[in-house]
Every structure is written in structure tokens, then in C-alpha cells.
């Protein structure tokens, strides 16, 4: 069954070099594997994402991926210190940093250089 298999995120990018500069420079990611078709970044619990080139990058209005974090305020502060701009959506329960509290979780969003929306989630 699929639910017993690992699942990975695909992150579409228009410019792989520009996106790598963001993910590696701003977010501090280290490539797990670089292929002619893109870059794999590894995360906790053997999860990963694949950054790949496509002209359709940045067209989704929904989050492409999210990281489950234990302390969203700490992670947001670290992202901001690295120069990452957080999105501030006009919805109830959003603080001045862009952290939302709703539905038993805190969430924050940012966009990469390609226009993809990424999220941080902390379960309460």
C-alpha cells in the first residue's frame, strides 16, 4: 500500500541555480544528490524533496511543502535573520510576524525565489 511507502515533495523551479542559491544560502540546505534533472535535499525521518526545472514553477496558489517544527517562533526568527521574508495573509489569528494560530496549529509561510509557497507548521 502507498501509505507504507515514503512520500517526497517535488519543488518546481524556473531557474535551478537561482533556487539553489536560496535553498542552500538562505535556508542552509545541503544537497543530498545533484543530478542532471535537479537536486535532492534530505530532511528528518528519511524524508526529502526534489528541486527540478519546469516553466510551470510558482503557479500554484497553495503550499508546495511544509516542515513540521517544534518551535515556530524560533524557526521564524531564524528565517527572518537569514533574510527570508514571511508572507502575511489577511486572516484572523495572524500576528505581526505572519504566524497564524488556528485549528490546533500555528503556521507561517514564505515564498522561494521561484514563487513557490512553503509553510512551517507547529501542532499545538
Secondary structure, 3 states (H helix, E strand, C coil): CHHHCCCCEEEEECCHHHHHHHHHHHCCCCEEEEECCEEEEECHHHCEEEEEECCCCCCCCCEEEEEECCCHHHHHHHHHHCCCCECCCCCCCECCCCCEEECCEEEEEEECCCCCEEEEEEEC
